[in-house]
Amino acid sequence: MSSGVSRRALPGFGLGLGYAVVYLGLLVLIPLAACLVKAASLGPEEFLAAAWTPRARAAYALTFGVALIAALVNVVLGTIVGWTLVRYEFPGRRLLDALVDVPLALPTAVAGLVYASLYVKTGWLGQFLEPIGIRAAYSRLGIVLVLVFTGFPFVVRTIQPVLADIDVEFEEAGAVLGASRWQTFRRVILPMLIPPALTGFALAFARGLGEYGSVIFISSNKIFETEIAPMLVLVRLEEYSYAEAAAIATVLLGFSFVLLAAINYLERRSKRYGS
């Protein structure tokens, strides 16, 4: 006989859902809505004049370009490091695994200062790179380097558990059937790694788009050269042009949503293909 009481697998579902909605509303939805409302206070022509100037377009291009390059580099490096941590036993492995999370705990401003001091002309690395024509400090290359540093943990931590769950018997079966190590990796392991790699890429890419603290120290913030979009938003705020700053942030936010939606679509496609 049914008691008519709906039993949930997890108690307190209603309370948890309410807390989640309030949390997302206060910390995510309301600030986003405030930004959109502030940008909407401008007319269409004023919005374009504020958000689509040559300076703003150069900042958008640089921001998305360096974030994209850094995320791609992190996918390669993160896969190699994750593979090494999962598949090999060696002295210092636990220490290396702990160091992966250092960029998450370290203030980004500190990272920018360290990278700038390393790659300046008289720095530990810059004194060797500058004579051969590689200028990392106060350049776009420097921005990519700090974005690789800040986004690196996201890729490693998304790929690492998937690698740990892959049964070695799959590789052994491929070897028994005569497949080379490259064929086994390409046909067996790689399809399983594509979804977490895309997730790590999306997280590193999103981190790169919003990164500010480390970039301002390694870049010279030159207009049309090394000025990122978050820096341009700060410039407009310092000029008390709040609506113009909100317009630039809205364009940046719109581009981010479109690209992240495309990445999520590719991730779902890859999971369907892998299954």
Secondary structure, DSSP 8 states (H G I E B T S, - for coil): --------SSTTHHHHHHHHHHHHIIIIIHHHHHHHHHHHTS-HHHHHHHHSSHHHHHHHHHHHHHHHHHHHHHHHHHHHHHHHHHH---TTHHHHHHHTTHHHHS-HHHHHHHHHHHHSTTSTTHHHHGGGT---TTSHHHHHHHHHHHHHHHHHHHHHHHHHHS-HHHHHHHHHTT--HHHHIIIIIHHHHHHHHHHHHHHHHHHHHH--TTHHHHS---TTTT--HHHHHHHHHHTT-HHHHHHHHHHHHHHHHHHHHHHHHHHHHHHHHH-
